[in-house]
Amino acid sequence: MKTNFKIISFTEIEFNGIKLDLHNNFEFISANTEISYKRISLHFRKSTGDWAINAEYHNLYFILDNYNFLKQIDINPEFIEDDFCLSGITFFDNDFREEDYGLIEREVPNESDDIIFSFESERVIRVNCETLTLIAD
């Protein structure tokens, strides 16, 4: 997997030299799968909370191109109010696909790694793809 960002902690990434806190400063808005293009897009928007006022960007789009593996775990209805909040992001070895809630300290992916987005609602989106591009505006 090729990427244009680094994971610097389990909730923070570095993009173009800028640290972005996905847990505190951004809210998960949507996931869109374009099957015919083998593309998945995840959209995060800047939080409206006072704590996010200095966040550099308003929108983050993770574009996962040419995916060959997708696993989604639905939200736990008890925590639906927290579905917008990322709890972790990690690159994870694709040999361990039975483990969807683990986190590995890895800034950049190995070639065959999956990426796992996990949320406070217990939602999980796990993908293996050729390229993962972050677009920010």
The first five atom37 places (N, CA, C, CB, O) and aatype in JSON, in Angstrom:
{
  "aatype": [12, 11, 16, 2, 13, 11, 9, 9, 15, 13, 16, 6, 9, 6, 13, 2, 7, 9, 11, 10, 3, 10, 8, 2, 2, 13, 6, 13, 9, 15, 0, 2, 16, 6, 9, 15, 18, 11, 1, 9, 15, 10, 8, 13, 1, 11, 15, 16, 7, 3, 17, 0, 9, 2, 0, 6, 18, 8, 2, 10, 18, 13, 9, 10, 3, 2, 18, 2, 13, 10, 11, 5, 9, 3, 9, 2, 14, 6, 13, 9, 6, 3, 3, 13, 4, 10, 15, 7, 9, 16, 13, 13, 3, 2, 3, 13, 1, 6, 6, 3, 18, 7, 10, 9, 6, 1, 6, 19, 14, 2, 6, 15, 3, 3, 9, 9, 13, 15, 13, 6, 15, 6, 1, 19, 9, 1, 19, 2, 4, 6, 16, 10, 16, 10, 9, 0, 3],
  "atom_mask": [
    [1, 1, 1, 1, 1],
    [1, 1, 1, 1, 1],
    [1, 1, 1, 1, 1],
    [1, 1, 1, 1, 1],
    [1, 1, 1, 1, 1],
    [1, 1, 1, 1, 1],
    [1, 1, 1, 1, 1],
    [1, 1, 1, 1, 1],
    [1, 1, 1, 1, 1],
    [1, 1, 1, 1, 1],
    [1, 1, 1, 1, 1],
    [1, 1, 1, 1, 1],
    [1, 1, 1, 1, 1],
    [1, 1, 1, 1, 1],
    [1, 1, 1, 1, 1],
    [1, 1, 1, 1, 1],
    [1, 1, 1, 0, 1],
    [1, 1, 1, 1, 1],
    [1, 1, 1, 1, 1],
    [1, 1, 1, 1, 1],
    [1, 1, 1, 1, 1],
    [1, 1, 1, 1, 1],
    [1, 1, 1, 1, 1],
    [1, 1, 1, 1, 1],
    [1, 1, 1, 1, 1],
    [1, 1, 1, 1, 1],
    [1, 1, 1, 1, 1],
    [1, 1, 1, 1, 1],
    [1, 1, 1, 1, 1],
    [1, 1, 1, 1, 1],
    [1, 1, 1, 1, 1],
    [1, 1, 1, 1, 1],
    [1, 1, 1, 1, 1],
    [1, 1, 1, 1, 1],
    [1, 1, 1, 1, 1],
    [1, 1, 1, 1, 1],
    [1, 1, 1, 1, 1],
    [1, 1, 1, 1, 1],
    [1, 1, 1, 1, 1],
    [1, 1, 1, 1, 1],
    [1, 1, 1, 1, 1],
    [1, 1, 1, 1, 1],
    [1, 1, 1, 1, 1],
    [1, 1, 1, 1, 1],
    [1, 1, 1, 1, 1],
    [1, 1, 1, 1, 1],
    [1, 1, 1, 1, 1],
    [1, 1, 1, 1, 1],
    [1, 1, 1, 0, 1],
    [1, 1, 1, 1, 1],
    [1, 1, 1, 1, 1],
    [1, 1, 1, 1, 1],
    [1, 1, 1, 1, 1],
    [1, 1, 1, 1, 1],
    [1, 1, 1, 1, 1],
    [1, 1, 1, 1, 1],
    [1, 1, 1, 1, 1],
    [1, 1, 1, 1, 1],
    [1, 1, 1, 1, 1],
    [1, 1, 1, 1, 1],
    [1, 1, 1, 1, 1],
    [1, 1, 1, 1, 1],
    [1, 1, 1, 1, 1],
    [1, 1, 1, 1, 1],
    [1, 1, 1, 1, 1],
    [1, 1, 1, 1, 1],
    [1, 1, 1, 1, 1],
    [1, 1, 1, 1, 1],
    [1, 1, 1, 1, 1],
    [1, 1, 1, 1, 1],
    [1, 1, 1, 1, 1],
    [1, 1, 1, 1, 1],
    [1, 1, 1, 1, 1],
    [1, 1, 1, 1, 1],
    [1, 1, 1, 1, 1],
    [1, 1, 1, 1, 1],
    [1, 1, 1, 1, 1],
    [1, 1, 1, 1, 1],
    [1, 1, 1, 1, 1],
    [1, 1, 1, 1, 1],
    [1, 1, 1, 1, 1],
    [1, 1, 1, 1, 1],
    [1, 1, 1, 1, 1],
    [1, 1, 1, 1, 1],
    [1, 1, 1, 1, 1],
    [1, 1, 1, 1, 1],
    [1, 1, 1, 1, 1],
    [1, 1, 1, 0, 1],
    [1, 1, 1, 1, 1],
    [1, 1, 1, 1, 1],
    [1, 1, 1, 1, 1],
    [1, 1, 1, 1, 1],
    [1, 1, 1, 1, 1],
    [1, 1, 1, 1, 1],
    [1, 1, 1, 1, 1],
    [1, 1, 1, 1, 1],
    [1, 1, 1, 1, 1],
    [1, 1, 1, 1, 1],
    [1, 1, 1, 1, 1],
    [1, 1, 1, 1, 1],
    [1, 1, 1, 1, 1],
    [1, 1, 1, 0, 1],
    [1, 1, 1, 1, 1],
    [1, 1, 1, 1, 1],
    [1, 1, 1, 1, 1],
    [1, 1, 1, 1, 1],
    [1, 1, 1, 1, 1],
    [1, 1, 1, 1, 1],
    [1, 1, 1, 1, 1],
    [1, 1, 1, 1, 1],
    [1, 1, 1, 1, 1],
    [1, 1, 1, 1, 1],
    [1, 1, 1, 1, 1],
    [1, 1, 1, 1, 1],
    [1, 1, 1, 1, 1],
    [1, 1, 1, 1, 1],
    [1, 1, 1, 1, 1],
    [1, 1, 1, 1, 1],
    [1, 1, 1, 1, 1],
    [1, 1, 1, 1, 1],
    [1, 1, 1, 1, 1],
    [1, 1, 1, 1, 1],
    [1, 1, 1, 1, 1],
    [1, 1, 1, 1, 1],
    [1, 1, 1, 1, 1],
    [1, 1, 1, 1, 1],
    [1, 1, 1, 1, 1],
    [1, 1, 1, 1, 1],
    [1, 1, 1, 1, 1],
    [1, 1, 1, 1, 1],
    [1, 1, 1, 1, 1],
    [1, 1, 1, 1, 1],
    [1, 1, 1, 1, 1],
    [1, 1, 1, 1, 1],
    [1, 1, 1, 1, 1],
    [1, 1, 1, 1, 1],
    [1, 1, 1, 1, 1]
  ],
  "atom_positions": [
    [[0.84, -1.18, 0.0], [0.0, 0.0, 0.0], [0.88, 1.25, 0.0], [-0.95, 0.0, 1.22], [1.82, 1.36, 0.79]],
    [[0.56, 2.15, -0.88], [1.28, 3.42, -0.93], [0.39, 4.5, -0.33], [1.69, 3.78, -2.4], [-0.82, 4.54, -0.58]],
    [[1.0, 5.37, 0.47], [0.24, 6.44, 1.11], [0.98, 7.78, 0.97], [0.0, 6.11, 2.61], [2.15, 7.81, 0.61]],
    [[0.28, 8.85, 1.26], [0.9, 10.18, 1.26], [0.83, 10.83, 2.64], [0.22, 11.07, 0.23], [0.91, 12.06, 2.75]],
    [[0.7, 10.02, 3.68], [0.69, 10.5, 5.05], [1.31, 9.45, 5.96], [-0.76, 10.83, 5.52], [1.52, 8.3, 5.55]],
    [[1.61, 9.85, 7.19], [2.14, 8.93, 8.2], [1.19, 8.9, 9.39], [3.58, 9.35, 8.66], [0.53, 9.89, 9.7]],
    [[1.12, 7.75, 10.04], [0.4, 7.65, 11.31], [1.42, 7.9, 12.41], [-0.32, 6.24, 11.48], [2.38, 7.15, 12.54]],
    [[1.21, 8.96, 13.2], [2.19, 9.3, 14.23], [1.74, 8.9, 15.63], [2.47, 10.79, 14.2], [2.56, 8.85, 16.56]],
    [[0.48, 8.61, 15.8], [-0.05, 7.98, 17.01], [-1.31, 7.26, 16.58], [-0.32, 9.03, 18.18], [-1.66, 7.29, 15.4]],
    [[-2.0, 6.64, 17.47], [-3.16, 5.85, 17.07], [-4.37, 6.7, 16.69], [-3.54, 4.92, 18.18], [-5.37, 6.16, 16.22]],
    [[-4.29, 8.01, 16.88], [-5.38, 8.9, 16.48], [-4.88, 10.11, 15.71], [-6.16, 9.36, 17.7], [-5.68, 10.98, 15.35]],
    [[-3.58, 10.18, 15.46], [-3.01, 11.34, 14.79], [-2.2, 10.92, 13.57], [-2.14, 12.14, 15.76], [-1.52, 9.9, 13.57]],
    [[-2.29, 11.75, 12.54], [-1.52, 11.52, 11.33], [-0.72, 12.77, 11.0], [-2.44, 11.13, 10.14], [-1.0, 13.86, 11.51]],
    [[0.29, 12.61, 10.16], [1.06, 13.73, 9.65], [0.87, 13.79, 8.14], [2.58, 13.61, 10.03], [1.11, 12.82, 7.43]],
    [[0.44, 14.96, 7.67], [0.17, 15.17, 6.25], [0.8, 16.5, 5.84], [-1.36, 15.15, 5.96], [0.46, 17.55, 6.38]],
    [[1.7, 16.44, 4.88], [2.4, 17.65, 4.41], [3.04, 18.42, 5.57], [1.44, 18.57, 3.65], [3.02, 19.65, 5.58]],
    [[3.6, 17.7, 6.53], [4.27, 18.32, 7.67], [3.34, 18.83, 8.74], [0.0, 0.0, 0.0], [3.8, 19.45, 9.71]],
    [[2.04, 18.61, 8.6], [1.05, 19.1, 9.56], [0.47, 17.92, 10.34], [-0.08, 19.89, 8.84], [0.07, 16.91, 9.75]],
    [[0.44, 18.05, 11.65], [-0.13, 17.03, 12.53], [-1.65, 17.23, 12.59], [0.5, 17.09, 13.96], [-2.14, 18.32, 12.86]],
    [[-2.39, 16.15, 12.33], [-3.85, 16.19, 12.35], [-4.37, 15.19, 13.38], [-4.42, 15.89, 10.94], [-4.09, 14.0, 13.3]],
    [[-5.14, 15.69, 14.33], [-5.72, 14.86, 15.39], [-7.12, 14.43, 14.94], [-5.78, 15.64, 16.75], [-8.07, 15.21, 15.04]],
    [[-7.24, 13.21, 14.46], [-8.51, 12.71, 13.92], [-9.53, 12.43, 15.02], [-8.28, 11.46, 13.11], [-10.73, 12.46, 14.76]],
    [[-9.08, 12.14, 16.22], [-9.99, 11.83, 17.32], [-10.67, 13.09, 17.86], [-9.23, 11.11, 18.45], [-11.89, 13.1, 18.05]],
    [[-9.9, 14.12, 18.12], [-10.44, 15.31, 18.76], [-10.92, 16.39, 17.79], [-9.41, 15.89, 19.65], [-11.9, 17.07, 18.08]],
    [[-10.25, 16.55, 16.66], [-10.52, 17.7, 15.81], [-11.34, 17.42, 14.56], [-9.25, 18.3, 15.41], [-11.7, 18.34, 13.83]],
    [[-11.64, 16.15, 14.3], [-12.41, 15.81, 13.1], [-13.49, 14.79, 13.43], [-11.48, 15.25, 12.0], [-13.34, 13.97, 14.34]],
    [[-14.59, 14.88, 12.68], [-15.72, 13.96, 12.85], [-15.91, 13.16, 11.57], [-17.02, 14.73, 13.22], [-15.86, 13.7, 10.47]],
    [[-16.13, 11.87, 11.75], [-16.39, 10.99, 10.62], [-17.77, 11.31, 10.06], [-16.3, 9.48, 11.05], [-18.77, 11.31, 10.79]],
    [[-17.83, 11.59, 8.77], [-19.07, 11.99, 8.12], [-19.67, 10.86, 7.29], [-18.84, 13.2, 7.24], [-20.86, 10.57, 7.39]],
    [[-18.83, 10.21, 6.45], [-19.4, 9.21, 5.56], [-18.34, 8.28, 5.0], [-20.15, 9.88, 4.42], [-17.14, 8.58, 4.97]],
    [[-18.83, 7.12, 4.55], [-18.03, 6.16, 3.8], [-18.79, 5.86, 2.52], [-17.75, 4.84, 4.64], [-20.0, 5.61, 2.54]],
    [[-18.07, 5.89, 1.41], [-18.7, 5.65, 0.12], [-17.87, 4.62, -0.64], [-18.84, 6.98, -0.7], [-16.65, 4.75, -0.76]],
    [[-18.55, 3.58, -1.14], [-17.87, 2.55, -1.91], [-18.33, 2.64, -3.36], [-18.15, 1.14, -1.33], [-19.53, 2.55, -3.65]],
    [[-17.39, 2.8, -4.27], [-17.66, 2.81, -5.7], [-17.14, 1.49, -6.26], [-16.99, 4.06, -6.43], [-15.97, 1.37, -6.61]],
    [[-18.01, 0.52, -6.33], [-17.62, -0.84, -6.66], [-16.99, -0.93, -8.05], [-18.83, -1.76, -6.59], [-15.97, -1.61, -8.22]],
    [[-17.56, -0.26, -9.04], [-17.03, -0.38, -10.4], [-15.63, 0.24, -10.52], [-17.98, 0.3, -11.39], [-14.86, -0.15, -11.4]],
    [[-15.29, 1.2, -9.65], [-13.96, 1.81, -9.67], [-13.02, 1.18, -8.63], [-14.06, 3.3, -9.41], [-11.84, 1.54, -8.56]],
    [[-13.53, 0.24, -7.84], [-12.76, -0.38, -6.75], [-12.16, 0.7, -5.85], [-11.63, -1.28, -7.32], [-10.98, 0.68, -5.51]],
    [[-13.03, 1.66, -5.47], [-12.61, 2.82, -4.67], [-13.53, 2.98, -3.46], [-12.6, 4.11, -5.53], [-14.75, 2.85, -3.55]],
    [[-12.9, 3.28, -2.34], [-13.61, 3.6, -1.11], [-13.16, 4.98, -0.66], [-13.37, 2.51, 0.0], [-11.96, 5.27, -0.66]],
    [[-14.1, 5.82, -0.28], [-13.78, 7.16, 0.2], [-14.34, 7.33, 1.6], [-14.35, 8.25, -0.77], [-15.51, 7.04, 1.86]],
    [[-13.49, 7.81, 2.5], [-13.93, 8.13, 3.86], [-13.78, 9.64, 4.04], [-13.09, 7.35, 4.94], [-12.74, 10.21, 3.74]],
    [[-14.83, 10.28, 4.54], [-14.86, 11.73, 4.7], [-14.92, 12.08, 6.19], [-16.06, 12.34, 3.95], [-15.77, 11.6, 6.93]],
    [[-13.98, 12.94, 6.6], [-13.96, 13.49, 7.95], [-14.09, 15.01, 7.82], [-12.65, 13.09, 8.73], [-13.5, 15.6, 6.92]],
    [[-14.85, 15.63, 8.71], [-15.02, 17.08, 8.7], [-14.55, 17.67, 10.03], [-16.5, 17.46, 8.43], [-14.68, 17.04, 11.08]],
    [[-14.0, 18.85, 9.96], [-13.51, 19.55, 11.15], [-14.64, 19.67, 12.17], [-12.96, 20.95, 10.78], [-15.77, 20.03, 11.83]],
    [[-14.33, 19.37, 13.41], [-15.29, 19.47, 14.49], [-15.69, 20.93, 14.71], [-14.71, 18.88, 15.78], [-14.91, 21.84, 14.45]],
    [[-16.9, 21.13, 15.18], [-17.37, 22.48, 15.47], [-17.03, 22.92, 16.89], [-18.88, 22.57, 15.27], [-17.32, 24.05, 17.28]],
    [[-16.42, 22.04, 17.66], [-16.04, 22.37, 19.03], [-14.93, 23.41, 19.1], [0.0, 0.0, 0.0], [-14.1, 23.51, 18.19]],
    [[-14.93, 24.18, 20.17], [-13.91, 25.22, 20.36], [-12.49, 24.66, 20.32], [-14.13, 25.93, 21.69], [-11.57, 25.34, 19.87]],
    [[-12.31, 23.43, 20.78], [-10.99, 22.81, 20.83], [-10.4, 22.58, 19.43], [-11.06, 21.49, 21.58], [-9.19, 22.4, 19.29]],
    [[-11.24, 22.59, 18.39], [-10.77, 22.3, 17.04], [-10.56, 23.57, 16.21], [-11.76, 21.39, 16.33], [-10.29, 23.49, 15.02]],
    [[-10.69, 24.7, 16.82], [-10.64, 25.96, 16.08], [-9.35, 26.14, 15.29], [-10.8, 27.12, 17.03], [-9.35, 26.78, 14.24]],
    [[-8.25, 25.59, 15.78], [-6.96, 25.75, 15.11], [-6.62, 24.61, 14.16], [-5.87, 25.89, 16.13], [-5.52, 24.58, 13.6]],
    [[-7.54, 23.68, 13.96], [-7.29, 22.59, 13.02], [-7.07, 23.16, 11.62], [-8.46, 21.57, 13.01], [-7.82, 24.03, 11.18]],
    [[-6.06, 22.68, 10.95], [-5.6, 23.26, 9.69], [-6.61, 23.15, 8.55], [-4.32, 22.6, 9.27], [-6.75, 24.09, 7.76]],
    [[-7.31, 22.04, 8.46], [-8.2, 21.79, 7.32], [-9.64, 21.64, 7.79], [-7.75, 20.54, 6.56], [-9.91, 21.37, 8.96]],
    [[-10.58, 21.81, 6.84], [-12.0, 21.64, 7.15], [-12.49, 20.25, 6.77], [-12.82, 22.7, 6.42], [-13.37, 19.69, 7.43]],
    [[-11.94, 19.68, 5.71], [-12.35, 18.36, 5.24], [-11.13, 17.5, 4.96], [-13.23, 18.48, 3.98], [-10.13, 17.96, 4.42]],
    [[-11.26, 16.24, 5.33], [-10.24, 15.23, 5.02], [-10.94, 14.1, 4.28], [-9.51, 14.71, 6.31], [-11.98, 13.61, 4.71]],
    [[-10.35, 13.69, 3.17], [-10.88, 12.58, 2.39], [-9.79, 11.53, 2.24], [-11.39, 13.06, 0.99], [-8.74, 11.79, 1.67]],
    [[-10.06, 10.35, 2.77], [-9.17, 9.21, 2.57], [-9.7, 8.44, 1.37], [-9.09, 8.29, 3.87], [-10.81, 7.91, 1.41]],
    [[-8.91, 8.38, 0.3], [-9.32, 7.72, -0.94], [-8.52, 6.43, -1.05], [-9.09, 8.65, -2.2], [-7.3, 6.45, -1.21]],
    [[-9.2, 5.31, -0.98], [-8.58, 3.99, -1.02], [-8.86, 3.4, -2.39], [-9.11, 3.05, 0.13], [-9.98, 2.98, -2.68]],
    [[-7.83, 3.37, -3.23], [-7.99, 2.93, -4.62], [-7.52, 1.51, -4.85], [-7.24, 3.86, -5.53], [-6.56, 1.03, -4.26]],
    [[-8.27, 0.86, -5.74], [-7.99, -0.51, -6.15], [-7.95, -1.46, -4.95], [-6.67, -0.57, -6.92], [-6.99, -2.19, -4.74]],
    [[-9.03, -1.41, -4.16], [-9.08, -2.27, -2.98], [-9.32, -3.72, -3.37], [-10.18, -1.8, -2.01], [-10.01, -4.01, -4.35]],
    [[-8.73, -4.63, -2.58], [-8.91, -6.06, -2.82], [-9.45, -6.77, -1.59], [-7.6, -6.69, -3.25], [-9.71, -7.97, -1.63]],
    [[-9.62, -6.02, -0.51], [-10.19, -6.58, 0.71], [-10.92, -5.46, 1.43], [-9.09, -7.22, 1.63], [-10.4, -4.36, 1.6]],
    [[-12.15, -5.76, 1.86], [-12.94, -4.81, 2.65], [-13.7, -5.59, 3.7], [-13.92, -4.0, 1.74], [-14.4, -6.56, 3.4]],
    [[-13.56, -5.15, 4.94], [-14.31, -5.74, 6.05], [-14.87, -4.59, 6.86], [-13.4, -6.68, 6.94], [-14.16, -3.66, 7.24]],
    [[-16.17, -4.67, 7.12], [-16.82, -3.65, 7.93], [-17.55, -4.32, 9.08], [-17.79, -2.79, 7.09], [-18.27, -5.3, 8.89]],
    [[-17.35, -3.78, 10.26], [-18.08, -4.23, 11.44], [-19.03, -3.1, 11.82], [-17.1, -4.6, 12.63], [-18.62, -1.96, 11.99]],
    [[-20.29, -3.44, 11.93], [-21.31, -2.44, 12.23], [-21.16, -1.88, 13.63], [-22.69, -3.05, 12.06], [-20.5, -2.44, 14.5]],
    [[-21.81, -0.75, 13.81], [-21.77, -0.06, 15.1], [-22.5, -0.87, 16.17], [-22.4, 1.33, 14.99], [-23.39, -1.67, 15.87]],
    [[-22.1, -0.66, 17.4], [-22.82, -1.18, 18.55], [-23.91, -0.15, 18.86], [-21.86, -1.43, 19.8], [-23.59, 1.0, 19.17]],
    [[-25.19, -0.53, 18.79], [-26.27, 0.43, 19.01], [-26.18, 1.18, 20.34], [-27.59, -0.28, 18.94], [-26.7, 2.29, 20.47]],
    [[-25.53, 0.58, 21.33], [-25.37, 1.26, 22.62], [-24.51, 2.51, 22.51], [-24.76, 0.31, 23.65], [-24.62, 3.42, 23.33]],
    [[-23.63, 2.56, 21.49], [-22.69, 3.66, 21.35], [-22.9, 4.46, 20.07], [-21.28, 3.13, 21.39], [-21.98, 5.1, 19.57]],
    [[-24.12, 4.43, 19.54], [-24.39, 5.09, 18.26], [-24.1, 6.58, 18.3], [-25.84, 4.87, 17.86], [-23.72, 7.16, 17.29]],
    [[-24.26, 7.21, 19.46], [-24.0, 8.65, 19.56], [-22.52, 8.99, 19.38], [-24.48, 9.18, 20.91], [-22.18, 10.15, 19.19]],
    [[-21.65, 7.99, 19.44], [-20.21, 8.2, 19.28], [-19.68, 7.71, 17.93], [-19.47, 7.51, 20.4], [-18.48, 7.54, 17.76]],
    [[-20.59, 7.48, 16.98], [-20.17, 6.91, 15.7], [-19.3, 7.86, 14.88], [-21.39, 6.53, 14.88], [-18.57, 7.4, 14.0]],
    [[-19.34, 9.13, 15.15], [-18.55, 10.12, 14.42], [-17.1, 10.18, 14.88], [-19.18, 11.49, 14.56], [-16.26, 10.78, 14.22]],
    [[-16.8, 9.56, 16.02], [-15.51, 9.75, 16.68], [-14.55, 8.58, 16.44], [-15.72, 9.94, 18.18], [-14.81, 7.45, 16.85]],
    [[-13.43, 8.87, 15.78], [-12.4, 7.87, 15.54], [-11.73, 7.48, 16.85], [-11.36, 8.39, 14.54], [-11.35, 8.35, 17.64]],
    [[-11.59, 6.2, 17.09], [-10.87, 5.74, 18.29], [-9.47, 5.24, 17.95], [-11.65, 4.64, 18.98], [-8.61, 5.17, 18.82]],
    [[-9.24, 4.9, 16.67], [-7.9, 4.45, 16.3], [-7.75, 4.3, 14.8], [0.0, 0.0, 0.0], [-8.7, 4.02, 14.08]],
    [[-6.52, 4.5, 14.36], [-6.14, 4.26, 12.96], [-4.8, 3.55, 13.0], [-6.07, 5.62, 12.12], [-3.89, 3.95, 13.73]],
    [[-4.67, 2.5, 12.21], [-3.44, 1.72, 12.24], [-3.25, 0.97, 10.93], [-3.45, 0.74, 13.42], [-4.22, 0.58, 10.26]],
    [[-2.0, 0.77, 10.57], [-1.66, -0.18, 9.52], [-1.46, -1.52, 10.23], [-0.36, 0.26, 8.7], [-0.82, -1.59, 11.28]],
    [[-2.02, -2.58, 9.66], [-2.02, -3.87, 10.35], [-1.74, -4.98, 9.35], [-3.37, -4.1, 11.07], [-2.23, -4.95, 8.22]],
    [[-0.96, -5.95, 9.77], [-0.57, -7.08, 8.95], [-1.81, -7.83, 8.44], [0.35, -8.04, 9.74], [-2.68, -8.2, 9.23]],
    [[-1.87, -8.05, 7.14], [-3.05, -8.72, 6.57], [-3.11, -10.22, 6.91], [-3.07, -8.53, 5.07], [-4.11, -10.87, 6.62]],
    [[-2.06, -10.77, 7.49], [-2.09, -12.17, 7.93], [-2.91, -12.36, 9.2], [-0.67, -12.68, 8.16], [-3.19, -13.49, 9.59]],
    [[-3.29, -11.26, 9.84], [-4.02, -11.33, 11.12], [-5.38, -10.64, 10.99], [-3.2, -10.69, 12.26], [-5.7, -9.75, 11.77]],
    [[-6.15, -11.06, 10.02], [-7.44, -10.41, 9.76], [-8.52, -10.79, 10.76], [-7.91, -10.75, 8.38], [-9.62, -10.23, 10.74]],
    [[-8.24, -11.74, 11.63], [-9.21, -12.05, 12.69], [-9.12, -11.04, 13.83], [-8.99, -13.47, 13.22], [-10.0, -11.0, 14.69]],
    [[-8.07, -10.24, 13.85], [-7.86, -9.21, 14.88], [-8.18, -7.84, 14.29], [-6.39, -9.25, 15.43], [-7.37, -7.26, 13.57]],
    [[-9.38, -7.33, 14.6], [-9.81, -6.06, 14.03], [-9.72, -4.88, 14.99], [-11.2, -6.19, 13.54], [-9.92, -3.74, 14.58]],
    [[-9.43, -5.14, 16.24], [-9.4, -4.06, 17.23], [-7.99, -3.79, 17.76], [-10.32, -4.38, 18.39], [-7.82, -2.98, 18.67]],
    [[-7.0, -4.44, 17.19], [-5.63, -4.22, 17.63], [-5.02, -2.99, 16.98], [0.0, 0.0, 0.0], [-5.51, -2.51, 15.96]],
    [[-3.97, -2.48, 17.6], [-3.25, -1.32, 17.08], [-1.77, -1.63, 17.06], [-3.54, -0.06, 17.94], [-1.24, -2.22, 18.0]],
    [[-1.09, -1.24, 15.99], [0.35, -1.44, 15.85], [0.98, -0.08, 15.59], [0.68, -2.46, 14.71], [0.49, 0.69, 14.77]],
    [[2.07, 0.21, 16.29], [2.8, 1.45, 16.04], [3.6, 1.29, 14.77], [3.73, 1.83, 17.25], [4.66, 0.66, 14.75]],
    [[3.07, 1.87, 13.7], [3.72, 1.78, 12.39], [3.37, 3.05, 11.62], [3.26, 0.48, 11.6], [2.21, 3.28, 11.29]],
    [[4.37, 3.88, 11.33], [4.12, 5.16, 10.65], [3.7, 4.98, 9.2], [5.36, 6.02, 10.7], [2.8, 5.68, 8.72]],
    [[4.33, 4.07, 8.51], [4.02, 3.81, 7.11], [3.73, 2.33, 6.95], [5.19, 4.27, 6.16], [4.26, 1.51, 7.7]],
    [[2.9, 1.97, 5.97], [2.52, 0.56, 5.85], [3.57, -0.27, 5.17], [1.23, 0.44, 5.09], [4.35, 0.21, 4.35]],
    [[3.59, -1.54, 5.53], [4.3, -2.52, 4.71], [3.46, -2.73, 3.47], [4.54, -3.87, 5.49], [2.27, -2.4, 3.44]],
    [[4.07, -3.26, 2.44], [3.39, -3.38, 1.15], [2.04, -4.09, 1.22], [4.28, -4.1, 0.18], [1.1, -3.69, 0.54]],
    [[1.93, -5.13, 2.03], [0.71, -5.92, 2.07], [-0.21, -5.59, 3.25], [1.06, -7.38, 2.11], [-1.2, -6.29, 3.47]],
    [[0.1, -4.54, 4.0], [-0.72, -4.18, 5.17], [-2.13, -3.76, 4.79], [-0.06, -3.07, 5.95], [-2.38, -3.25, 3.7]],
    [[-3.06, -3.97, 5.73], [-4.38, -3.38, 5.69], [-4.32, -2.08, 6.48], [-5.47, -4.36, 6.28], [-3.38, -1.85, 7.25]],
    [[-5.31, -1.23, 6.29], [-5.5, -0.1, 7.18], [-6.81, -0.33, 7.93], [-5.52, 1.27, 6.4], [-7.8, -0.78, 7.35]],
    [[-6.79, -0.02, 9.22], [-7.97, -0.18, 10.05], [-8.36, 1.18, 10.62], [-7.73, -1.22, 11.19], [-7.55, 1.85, 11.26]],
    [[-9.6, 1.56, 10.37], [-10.21, 2.73, 11.02], [-11.2, 2.18, 12.03], [-10.91, 3.7, 9.97], [-12.13, 1.47, 11.65]],
    [[-11.01, 2.49, 13.31], [-11.96, 2.05, 14.33], [-12.56, 3.27, 15.0], [-11.28, 1.11, 15.38], [-11.92, 4.32, 15.11]],
    [[-13.79, 3.12, 15.46], [-14.55, 4.23, 15.99], [-15.07, 3.93, 17.39], [-15.71, 4.57, 15.06], [-15.18, 2.76, 17.78]],
    [[-15.4, 4.98, 18.13], [-15.9, 4.83, 19.5], [-17.19, 4.02, 19.55], [-16.13, 6.21, 20.12], [-17.53, 3.45, 20.59]],
    [[-17.91, 3.95, 18.44], [-19.15, 3.18, 18.36], [-18.89, 1.69, 18.13], [-20.03, 3.72, 17.23], [-19.84, 0.91, 18.01]],
    [[-17.62, 1.3, 18.06], [-17.16, -0.05, 17.76], [-17.28, -0.4, 16.28], [-17.95, -1.05, 18.58], [-17.06, -1.55, 15.89]],
    [[-17.62, 0.6, 15.45], [-17.57, 0.41, 14.0], [-16.09, 0.2, 13.61], [-18.2, 1.65, 13.23], [-15.2, 0.82, 14.17]],
    [[-15.87, -0.68, 12.64], [-14.54, -0.91, 12.09], [-14.64, -0.94, 10.57], [-13.91, -2.23, 12.64], [-15.54, -1.57, 10.01]],
    [[-13.71, -0.25, 9.93], [-13.57, -0.33, 8.48], [-12.12, -0.75, 8.22], [-13.92, 1.05, 7.77], [-11.18, -0.02, 8.53]],
    [[-11.98, -1.93, 7.64], [-10.64, -2.49, 7.37], [-10.5, -2.72, 5.87], [-10.41, -3.82, 8.17], [-11.36, -3.36, 5.26]],
    [[-9.42, -2.21, 5.29], [-9.27, -2.25, 3.84], [-7.82, -2.58, 3.48], [-9.69, -0.9, 3.2], [-6.88, -2.14, 4.14]],
    [[-7.68, -3.35, 2.42], [-6.39, -3.53, 1.77], [-6.54, -2.97, 0.37], [-5.93, -5.04, 1.77], [-7.47, -3.32, -0.35]],
    [[-5.6, -2.11, -0.02], [-5.7, -1.46, -1.33], [-4.3, -1.15, -1.85], [-6.55, -0.17, -1.26], [-3.32, -1.25, -1.12]],
    [[-4.23, -0.77, -3.11], [-2.94, -0.4, -3.71], [-2.46, 0.96, -3.2], [-3.04, -0.37, -5.24], [-1.32, 1.11, -2.78]],
    [[-3.36, 1.95, -3.25], [-2.98, 3.29, -2.83], [-4.04, 3.88, -1.9], [-2.78, 4.21, -4.05], [-5.24, 3.67, -2.07]],
    [[-3.55, 4.6, -0.92], [-4.4, 5.31, 0.04], [-3.94, 6.76, 0.03], [-4.3, 4.67, 1.5], [-2.85, 7.09, 0.5]],
    [[-4.78, 7.62, -0.51], [-4.43, 9.02, -0.68], [-5.28, 9.89, 0.22], [-4.58, 9.46, -2.14], [-6.5, 9.76, 0.25]],
    [[-4.63, 10.77, 0.96], [-5.35, 11.75, 1.77], [-5.43, 13.04, 0.98], [-4.64, 11.97, 3.14], [-4.43, 13.55, 0.48]],
    [[-6.64, 13.57, 0.87], [-6.89, 14.87, 0.26], [-7.49, 15.76, 1.34], [-7.84, 14.76, -1.01], [-8.44, 15.37, 2.01]],
    [[-6.92, 16.95, 1.5], [-7.38, 17.88, 2.55], [-7.7, 19.23, 1.94], [-6.32, 18.02, 3.66], [-6.99, 19.73, 1.07]],
    [[-8.79, 19.82, 2.43], [-9.11, 21.19, 2.0], [-9.7, 21.98, 3.17], [-10.11, 21.17, 0.81], [-10.04, 23.16, 3.0]]
  ]
}
